Amino acid sequence: MSKPDELLIDVAALVESGQSNQMPLTVVTGGAVITGRLASEAVWRQRVSEVLTDSDRLGEFAAVFDAPVKKDGPPTHLHFHVARILQGTVGIPETGGMYRVAIEDVNAWTMGDFSYVDH
């Protein structure tokens, strides 16, 4: 989007206020469909830091995510957890991952998340 969607910014601001980390959202960005739940940036950073800290090879990167969140102006990014990139009939990764998406790069969005049931 050339101009970020104000309604999407309002949704992100409510999540950032700490009201909920259960907001399901699906976005289209750069041709990819990402579906999952939104988290505040602080919660998202903490979870990423925990994953990195537990890694033998990536532990040194955890400190980058431990830095304080800068709160100057409206949110500029969406922070997904338990999220998947939808590809065909599968979501990658199956267990869900952590994604950060610039609001200005969102082409379309809808409330709710998508999941597949294998019959």
SULZI-V761040 format. One record per pair of residues at least 6 apart in sequence whose ideal C-beta (glycine too) atoms are under 8 Angstrom apart, sorted by the first residue. I is the first residue (numbers start at 0). J is the second residue. D is the distance in whole Angstrom. If there is no record, write none. Layout:
BEGIN
i | j | d
I | J | D
I | J | D
END
This chain:
BEGIN
i | j | d
0 | 103 | 6
0 | 104 | 7
0 | 105 | 6
0 | 106 | 6
2 | 103 | 8
3 | 75 | 8
3 | 102 | 5
3 | 103 | 5
3 | 105 | 8
4 | 102 | 7
4 | 105 | 7
4 | 108 | 7
7 | 77 | 8
7 | 102 | 6
7 | 105 | 6
7 | 108 | 6
8 | 73 | 5
8 | 74 | 6
8 | 102 | 6
10 | 22 | 7
10 | 24 | 7
10 | 37 | 8
11 | 37 | 7
11 | 73 | 8
11 | 74 | 4
11 | 76 | 8
11 | 77 | 6
11 | 102 | 6
12 | 73 | 6
12 | 74 | 6
13 | 19 | 7
13 | 22 | 8
14 | 20 | 7
14 | 22 | 5
14 | 37 | 5
14 | 38 | 7
14 | 39 | 6
14 | 74 | 8
14 | 78 | 8
15 | 39 | 5
15 | 40 | 7
15 | 70 | 8
15 | 74 | 5
16 | 39 | 8
17 | 39 | 6
20 | 36 | 7
20 | 37 | 7
20 | 38 | 4
20 | 39 | 7
20 | 42 | 6
20 | 80 | 7
21 | 36 | 6
22 | 36 | 6
22 | 37 | 4
23 | 34 | 8
23 | 35 | 7
23 | 36 | 5
23 | 37 | 8
23 | 110 | 7
23 | 111 | 5
23 | 112 | 4
24 | 34 | 7
24 | 35 | 7
24 | 36 | 7
24 | 37 | 5
24 | 77 | 7
24 | 79 | 7
24 | 108 | 6
24 | 109 | 8
24 | 110 | 6
24 | 111 | 7
24 | 112 | 7
25 | 32 | 7
25 | 33 | 7
25 | 34 | 4
25 | 35 | 8
25 | 108 | 7
25 | 109 | 5
25 | 111 | 6
25 | 112 | 6
25 | 113 | 6
26 | 32 | 7
26 | 33 | 5
26 | 34 | 8
26 | 77 | 7
26 | 100 | 6
26 | 105 | 5
26 | 106 | 8
26 | 107 | 7
26 | 108 | 5
27 | 105 | 7
27 | 106 | 5
27 | 107 | 4
27 | 108 | 7
28 | 100 | 5
28 | 101 | 8
28 | 104 | 5
28 | 105 | 5
28 | 106 | 6
29 | 104 | 7
31 | 84 | 5
31 | 85 | 8
32 | 84 | 7
32 | 85 | 4
32 | 113 | 8
33 | 79 | 6
33 | 82 | 6
33 | 83 | 7
33 | 84 | 6
33 | 85 | 8
33 | 98 | 6
33 | 100 | 6
34 | 82 | 6
34 | 83 | 6
34 | 85 | 6
34 | 90 | 7
34 | 112 | 4
34 | 113 | 5
34 | 114 | 8
35 | 79 | 4
35 | 80 | 6
35 | 81 | 5
35 | 82 | 3
35 | 83 | 6
35 | 95 | 6
35 | 98 | 7
35 | 112 | 6
36 | 79 | 7
36 | 80 | 6
36 | 81 | 5
36 | 82 | 7
36 | 112 | 7
37 | 77 | 6
37 | 78 | 6
37 | 79 | 6
37 | 80 | 8
38 | 46 | 7
38 | 78 | 5
38 | 79 | 7
38 | 80 | 5
39 | 78 | 7
40 | 68 | 5
40 | 74 | 7
40 | 76 | 7
40 | 78 | 5
41 | 68 | 5
42 | 78 | 8
42 | 80 | 8
43 | 78 | 4
43 | 79 | 8
43 | 80 | 6
43 | 97 | 6
43 | 99 | 7
44 | 64 | 4
44 | 65 | 7
44 | 66 | 8
44 | 68 | 7
45 | 64 | 8
46 | 80 | 6
46 | 97 | 6
47 | 64 | 5
47 | 97 | 5
48 | 61 | 5
48 | 62 | 8
48 | 64 | 4
48 | 65 | 5
49 | 61 | 8
50 | 97 | 8
51 | 57 | 5
51 | 58 | 6
51 | 60 | 5
51 | 61 | 4
51 | 64 | 7
52 | 58 | 6
52 | 61 | 4
74 | 102 | 7
75 | 101 | 6
75 | 102 | 6
75 | 103 | 7
76 | 99 | 5
76 | 100 | 6
76 | 101 | 6
76 | 102 | 6
77 | 99 | 7
77 | 100 | 5
77 | 102 | 6
77 | 105 | 7
78 | 97 | 8
78 | 98 | 8
78 | 99 | 6
79 | 96 | 8
79 | 97 | 7
79 | 98 | 4
79 | 99 | 7
79 | 100 | 7
80 | 95 | 7
80 | 97 | 6
81 | 95 | 4
82 | 95 | 6
82 | 96 | 6
82 | 97 | 7
82 | 98 | 5
83 | 90 | 3
83 | 91 | 6
83 | 92 | 7
83 | 93 | 7
83 | 95 | 6
83 | 96 | 7
84 | 90 | 7
84 | 91 | 5
84 | 98 | 8
85 | 91 | 8
85 | 113 | 6
88 | 115 | 6
89 | 115 | 7
90 | 113 | 8
90 | 114 | 7
90 | 115 | 6
END
